[in-house]
């Protein structure tokens, strides 16, 4: 039976050839009228067309015979369900002034869920410490609900809840971090930030560079065009290539022809700090300036005409002109002995330092830093307030005073002794570990080393 179509096609072809032979024989019979030769091309085309139709018809029947499949077989195949996995991801970016409950609600959690999550997380991380710009992420799958928050560059808070359960389980995961070493150098033309950016440094690394040399260089008044820098630093990034942070390993800064060098070193007791190539600590009792990246608008003098009062009187401090809201840092460790409004100084803070001989005063603040109160101990470099123009001031600036035994002296001329140098017993270890970095600082070319 399956060969029937093939036999039918052969029969038609034989019939066509027979007719053609008959016509050839009739051509030789005398008196029989035949078509004119001009019709031969047309007849040939018609015969060819007929031959093609017969061939396609036969082949189609043959193909249908070979591809026939029982109806039940293909019907069952259509009914097999596709294998799919349901996975829904939602994100919420934290805003200024945001609190955890509001951000969790934007992810679709109820208030009760949000409080249960915060309680569960407390053993690992307090969600009251979230920061603007960070992201809350929620992932729903058939296996349950997961919540993620990047605490910092190295840690990830992870909460999980199984399906149809109210209890959350929290833990802090260690993030995989990749590290590469980079070297950047440049000459200052214009601003330090602009020059550092052209050299490939991001703002965080530039700020770290400023902090390292803050005891020796006043970046508000000492920087000049033509100064230069070179930085060797480690850059940390995640698997997606996002930069997580950086650590300066060694740096050189040439300021007005004077060269300053720093190298990072971990002491045997675990503390990490920056030292000169000979092992002297860069850290000193006081910072050179309480405000970074500003300019001095008025210096210490005993005879200055007051811009508002109009008469001449002593100006027993230094005025740092800076944009409104610029952070103000305590230049040394000490206790706040006064915080409040003090006449023409406006919002004012007075710090008595740990040696109890020195005091520093900070005036004209726009506001105080959060948590700052009288009697509080503050650390060197801690933000205590923000630049403003409270009291008698014609523009935003910080009035800064340095007092020795209660008497104001010129802050710009004070020499501060450094902290303790590398101990003699540790000097060989220090020299051995820092030698490769100091050697790289001496190399004149700028290069990038990928690790």
LUMZA-441537 format. One line per 4 residues: number of its first residue (from 0); for each residue x negated, y negated, z negated of C-alpha. Coordinates in steps of 0.25 Angstrom, whole numbers. Each point is the difference from the previous one (the first is absolute). Example, Ala and Ser with C-alpha at 12.3 -4.5 7.8 and 13.67 -1.06 7.14 Angstrom:
2
0 = -49 18 -31; -6 -14 2
This chain:
451
0 = 0 0 0; -11 -10 -3; -6 1 14; 13 -3 7
4 = -3 -14 2; -13 3 7; 7 10 10; 10 -10 3
8 = -10 -11 3; -8 10 9; 13 3 8; 3 -14 3
12 = -14 -2 5; 1 12 9; 13 -5 5; -6 -14 4
16 = -12 7 7; 9 9 8; 8 -12 5; -12 -7 4
20 = -5 12 8; 14 1 6; -1 -14 5; -14 3 5
24 = 6 11 8; 12 -8 5; -10 -10 6; -4 10 10
28 = 15 3 5; 3 -7 13; 11 -9 0; 2 -1 -15
32 = 0 -15 -4; -10 -4 -10; -2 -13 -8; -9 -10 6
36 = -15 0 -4; 3 -14 -7; 8 7 -10; -11 10 -4
40 = -6 -9 -11; 14 -2 -6; 3 15 0; -13 3 -6
44 = 2 -10 -12; 13 6 -2; -5 14 -1; -11 -5 -9
48 = 10 -6 -9; 8 12 -1; -12 8 -3; -4 -8 -12
52 = 15 0 -5; 0 15 0; -14 1 -6; 4 -9 -12
56 = 13 7 -2; -7 13 -1; -11 -5 -9; 11 -7 -9
60 = 7 13 -2; -13 8 -3; -4 -11 -10; 13 1 -7
64 = -1 14 -1; -13 0 -7; 3 -11 -10; 14 5 -5
68 = 0 1 -15; 11 6 -8; 9 -11 -5; -1 4 -15
72 = -15 -1 1; -1 -15 3; 12 -4 -8; -7 6 -13
76 = -13 -8 3; 8 -13 1; 5 2 -14; -13 2 -7
80 = -2 -13 -9; -12 -9 2; -10 0 -12; 0 -14 -6
84 = -6 -7 -12; 7 -12 -7; -10 -10 -5; 4 -15 -3
88 = -11 -10 -3; 3 -14 -6; -9 -11 -5; 2 -13 -8
92 = -11 -11 0; -2 -6 -14; 3 -15 -1; -5 -11 -9
96 = 8 1 -13; 5 14 3; 2 10 -10; 1 15 1
100 = 15 2 -1; 3 -10 11; -10 6 9; 5 15 -3
104 = 14 -5 3; -4 -5 14; -4 14 2; 14 6 -3
108 = -3 4 -14; 11 -3 -10; -3 -8 -13; 1 13 -8
112 = -10 7 9; -9 -12 0; -1 0 -15; -2 15 -1
116 = -12 -2 10; -6 -11 -8; 1 8 -12; -6 13 7
120 = -12 -9 5; -3 -6 -13; -9 11 -4; -9 -2 13
124 = 2 -14 4; 9 -12 -5; 8 -5 12; 1 -13 -7
128 = -14 -3 6; 4 1 14; -6 -11 9; 6 -8 12
132 = -4 5 14; 0 15 -5; 10 10 6; 10 9 -7
136 = 2 12 9; 11 11 -1; 1 13 8; 12 9 0
140 = -1 14 4; 8 13 -2; -11 3 -11; 4 -12 -8
144 = -3 -15 -1; -15 -6 -1; -4 -14 -4; -14 -6 2
148 = -7 -13 -5; -14 -3 3; -6 -5 -14; -13 -4 6
152 = -10 4 11; -3 14 -7; 14 4 -7; 14 3 5
156 = 12 1 -10; 9 12 5; 13 3 -6; 8 13 5
160 = 15 4 -3; 5 14 4; 14 0 8; 12 -1 -9
164 = -8 -4 -12; -2 -13 -8; -13 2 -6; -13 -6 6
168 = -14 5 -1; -11 -10 1; -15 1 2; -12 -8 6
172 = -7 6 12; -14 -4 4; 0 -6 14; -10 5 10
176 = -10 -11 3; -10 -1 11; -12 -9 -2; -10 -7 10
180 = -11 -9 -2; -1 -13 7; -10 -12 1; 4 -14 4
184 = -8 -13 1; 3 -14 4; -4 -15 -1; 10 -9 -6
188 = 6 -10 10; 12 -7 -6; 6 8 -11; -5 12 -7
192 = 13 8 3; 0 -4 15; -15 4 1; 2 13 -8
196 = 12 4 9; -8 -2 12; -11 9 -5; 11 11 -3
200 = 3 -2 -15; 14 0 -4; 5 -9 -11; -1 10 -12
204 = -15 3 3; -3 -15 2; 6 -3 -14; -8 11 -6
208 = -12 -6 6; 3 -13 -6; 3 7 -14; -14 6 1
212 = -8 -13 1; 10 -8 -8; -10 -2 -11; -10 -6 8
216 = 7 -7 12; 11 -10 -2; 8 3 13; 8 -13 -3
220 = -12 -9 3; -13 7 3; 4 7 14; -6 -7 12
224 = 1 3 15; -13 9 4; 1 8 -13; 0 15 3
228 = 5 13 -6; -2 15 2; 9 11 -6; -1 15 -1
232 = 13 5 -4; 9 13 0; 13 -1 6; 11 10 -4
236 = 11 4 9; 11 10 0; 3 11 11; 9 -10 8
240 = -12 -10 1; 6 -10 -10; -11 -7 -8; 2 3 -15
244 = -11 -9 -6; -15 -2 0; -12 0 -9; -13 -9 2
248 = -12 9 -2; -10 -11 3; 0 -15 4; -9 -11 4
252 = 4 -15 0; -9 -12 4; 5 -13 -6; -7 -13 4
256 = -13 8 2; 1 8 -13; 2 15 2; 8 8 -10
260 = 1 15 1; 9 10 -7; 1 15 -1; 11 9 -6
264 = -5 10 -11; 7 10 -9; -7 0 -14; -2 13 -7
268 = 11 -3 -10; 10 -1 12; 1 -15 1; -1 -6 14
272 = -6 -14 3; -9 -8 10; -14 -3 -2; -12 -7 6
276 = -10 9 8; -9 -1 -13; 11 5 -9; 5 -14 -6
280 = 15 -1 -2; 8 -10 9; 10 -1 -11; -1 -12 -9
284 = 7 -5 -12; 8 -10 9; 5 -1 14; -6 -12 8
288 = 14 -5 3; 15 3 -5; 6 -2 14; -5 6 13
292 = 0 -7 14; 3 -14 -5; -8 -13 1; -4 -9 -11
296 = 8 -13 0; -6 -6 -13; -13 3 -7; -4 -2 -15
300 = -3 -14 -3; 1 -10 -12; 5 -11 9; 11 3 10
304 = 12 -9 4; 13 8 -3; 8 1 13; 13 -2 -7
308 = -3 -8 -13; -9 -9 8; -11 -3 -10; -14 6 -2
312 = -1 12 -10; -9 12 -2; 4 12 9; -5 12 -9
316 = 2 11 10; 0 4 15; 13 0 8; 1 11 10
320 = 10 -4 12; 8 12 5; 13 3 6; 12 1 -10
324 = 1 14 -6; -15 4 1; -4 10 -11; -8 -6 -11
328 = -9 10 -7; -6 0 -14; -15 -1 2; -4 8 -12
332 = 6 10 -11; 7 -7 -11; 13 -3 -8; 10 -11 4
336 = 1 -10 -11; 10 -9 7; 10 1 10; 10 -11 3
340 = 3 -14 5; -12 -10 -4; 3 -14 4; -7 -4 13
344 = -5 14 2; 14 6 2; 0 15 -1; -12 3 -7
348 = -8 12 -6; -12 0 -9; -9 13 -2; -10 2 -11
352 = -10 10 5; -6 12 -7; -13 -7 -5; 10 -10 -7
356 = -10 -12 5; 7 -2 13; 14 -4 5; 5 -2 14
360 = 13 -9 3; 9 1 12; 10 -11 3; 11 -5 10
364 = 5 15 2; 13 2 8; 3 12 -9; -6 10 -8
368 = -3 15 3; 10 10 -4; -3 5 -14; -10 -11 -4
372 = 3 -5 -15; -7 -6 -11; -10 9 -8; -1 9 12
376 = -14 6 4; -3 -2 15; -11 6 8; -10 -7 9
380 = 6 -2 14; 14 2 -5; 11 -9 6; 6 -9 -11
384 = 8 -10 9; 1 -7 13; -4 -13 6; 10 -11 -1
388 = 1 -15 -3; 7 -1 -13; -3 -11 -9; -7 -12 5
392 = -5 5 14; 1 -6 14; -1 14 7; -1 14 -3
396 = -13 4 -7; -7 6 -12; -6 -8 -11; -11 9 -6
400 = -8 -3 -12; -12 7 -7; -2 -3 -15; -12 3 -9
404 = 3 -1 -15; 12 -8 4; -7 -10 9; 2 0 15
408 = -12 2 9; -2 1 15; 5 13 5; -8 -1 12
412 = -14 0 -7; 2 11 -10; -10 12 1; 6 13 -4
416 = -9 12 -4; 3 13 7; 5 12 -7; -9 12 -4
420 = -9 5 12; -2 15 3; -6 7 -12; -14 4 1
424 = 3 15 -1; 10 -1 12; -9 -9 9; -5 12 8
428 = 13 6 3; 5 -14 4; -11 -3 9; 1 14 7
432 = 16 -1 2; 0 -14 5; -13 0 9; 8 5 13
436 = 10 -11 -1; -10 -11 -2; -8 6 12; 13 -2 8
440 = 2 -14 -5; -14 -3 6; 3 4 14; 3 -12 9
444 = 10 6 9; 15 2 -2; 5 14 1; 12 8 -3
448 = -2 14 -6; 11 10 0; 0 11 -10
